[in-house]
Every structure is written in C-alpha cells, then in structure tokens.
Amino acid sequence: MPLANTHSAYGTVSKSFHWLTALLILTLFPLGVIAENLPYDTGAQLARKAQLFSIHKSLGVIVFFVALARLLWSARQTHPGLLNADKRLEAFAAETVHFLLYLSLVLVPLSGWLHHAATEGFAPLLLPFGDNLPFVPKSEAVAHFFGAWHWVLTKVLLASLALHVAGAFKHHIVDKDSTLKRMWFGKPVSDQPPAGGHSLLPPIAAIVAYAGALVLASVMGLPKESHTQTAAPALEQVQSDWKVTEGSLTFDVIQFGAPVTGSFADWTAAIRFDEVPSDGSHGSVEVTIAITSATVGSVTKDALGAEFFDAATHPTAVFKADLLPAEAAGYLAEGTLTLKGTEMPLSLPFTLTLDGDTAQMQGQTTLDRRGFGIGPSYKDESTVGFGVDIKVSLTATRAP
C-alpha cells in the first residue's frame, strides 16, 4: 500500500491518522461523561474521579498534537476526489462537515487544555508538561471562559462526527460506492472519482459556522455576577493600634501532586505592637477571618462544604497570638487558631520592616489540616496533602 494519497485513494499514513483519531475520540467522549458523573464524597471517590479526568485530559492533549500532525500531512497531500462530486449539494455538505471536523479536532482539545491550565489543582495531566501554559493565568474567570468554549465546541464536534459517520454509511449502504472502503487498509479500491476539483466554498462555510460557534461560546463564557471580584474588606473597622492598609492571606495545599492556592478576601487584624518589648513581648494580634470569603479556584464550592471548611456552620476563624522576639531573627506570633470549631496552638514566624509609622510584615507557617477536622474522609495524602502552608503579607500604618 502506498504511503501517500492519490487522486483516487488514501495512503497508509492518512488512513492511520484517521483511525487513530477515531479511536481516541471514541474513547474520550464516554470517559469524560463517566468522570463528570462520578461522585466524590470520599477520598477514594475523588481519587477515582480525578484519575479518569486526568486520563481524559491527557488523551485530549494527545488528540491536539495528532490533529496538528494530521493537518500538516494533509496540507502536503493530494486530496482524493469525491465519488459523488457530480451531486454538488451533497458534495458541498460532505466537505463542509469534513472541514468542521478538522477545526474541531484542533480547537476542542485546545479549549480543554486552556481550561485546565487556568484551573487551580484537580486532575493533573499524566504528561511531563502542560498543567501550566504561557500567558494563561490561574483564574476562575479565564477557566470559565475556556470551559464555555470547550462545552460549545464539543457539541460542534459531536454533530460533525455524527453527520460524518452517517454520510459514510450512506455511501456504503445506499450508494454502494467505495467511499468507506477506500479509507480502510488492504487492497486499493477501483472506483474512480468523477472529474472536477475541490471547491473553496466548503472550507469558507466551515470557518463561518465555526466563527459563529466561537462567538456563542465567548458570550456564554463572559463573567457572570457570581464571578465578579468581591469588594475589598473594610479592614479599618477593627480597633487597632496599627491600621492594615493592604494585605493578603493565602494558603497552599498539594492535591494529586499539584499545588493548589486559595485565599481569603475578607479578614481583619487588631494589632498592638511596640518596637521595644515589655516583659519579653512586643504586643499581641487578633485576626478574624471570614471563611465564606475563601476562593480556591474551581474547587471553591467543595472547599466551603461540610467536608472541609464547613463555612455554613463555622463562618469565621480566629487567630489570637502574642508577638514575641524570635530566637534567631525576626519575630514570632505565638498563640492559638480556632478553625472549624477546633482550637489548636499555632506559631507564625514573621519578618517586619519598619519605616517610621509604616510597617511591612511577611509571615509563613504550616499546619496539619487533620488537626482541625478538615477533609477527614481524605485519609490518603496522595489525594489531598496533610500539610497546608499559610502565608500572610500586609502593610500597616501606626494609628494616631
């Protein structure tokens, strides 16, 4: 069998690309549906769901590269003539669907890859690359946008695939020609296509149709009210010797081997601090955190649920500590953290830079989520890590 195409037949390379793509697509669709509908109430269930999604995403990335290779090969090949070229409307429809498939095979996996790259954690790729992409930020809004692309374009792919398969069987059963046979391996078929070249109208029609689908997907992917950024917290409302003017409170945890970053948008700090210690203490701090203001990318809803933060029952967390000089350098906030109804001791080493009446603070510590009853069903650290890194950064000015 020849490797390259001829005017009447497809070569071995084109046939291999065709059936490899078909196998991958027919695996991806049911795999995605099954993974989407699996429960994840326990650690074992989450691990199973994430594993299937990881396989689905990884195969999608492979489809993307296979499709690119197929397009590059096809661009240099003779395109076999249509056996029904004399039926202009039917030929136009067949080639339009064919170009819709080509576009879908590139854009559907690409949109899924972009959605994955913008999403925090959950189901990493089983490939040595790709969890992060250049120019794609970790953003819920960006993930939502490309998620809408993936949803709409998947429907275009399904419709195109259904029409393509229906057309192939129509040729084989009704027309009884060799359209389907010449894409299979073995002895070359003898049917010769009628004279006539390929028209530019089908690719133009496919591009116009796809542009419409992208516009629809983009409109669906625009940020809704629930995705808009929450207002900055009114930190000055607490009584404090130091007024926090800006700051961030974030946490990092490893999920399925990939880091996931979360943050709290609403928290207050009542700070009493003196440069000169009295009785070995520089002062005290009380931080109140609105648990409901937490965002953890695509898993925010789950993080706020009863299994993890249980924000409905325990809407706030409180850290009370004395500010002590550290043994080596810097300072130490030594106290207790009350989270999810559990009080545990916590030490937070931090550095402090004073410039007149302005202070800049950076601190970091690690706690074990199990001590606070967070994620009790997730007993395997390979699903959700036990250690949670807490990072705090703030700028404060001395009150008059």
Secondary structure, 3 states (H helix, E strand, C coil): CCCCCCCCCCCHHHHHHHHHHHHHHHHHHHHHHHHHHCCCCCHHHHHHHHHHHHHHHHHHHHHHHHHHHHHHHHHCCCCCCCCCCCCHHHHHHHHHHHHHHHHHHHHHHHHHHHHHHHCCCCCCCCCCCCCCCCCCCCCHHHHHHHHHHHHHHHHHHHHHHHHHHHHHHHHHHHHCCCCCHHHCCCCCCCCCCCCCCCCCHHHHHHHHHHHHHHHHHHHHCCCCHHHCCCCCCCHHHCCCCEEEEEEEEEEEEEECCEEEEEEECCEEEEEEEEEEEECCEEEEEEEEEEHHHEECHHHHHHHCCCCCCCCCCCCEEEEEEEEEECCCCCEEEEEEEEECCEEEEEEEEEEEEEECCEEEEEEEEEEEHHHHCCCCCCCCCCCECCEEEEEEEEEEEECC
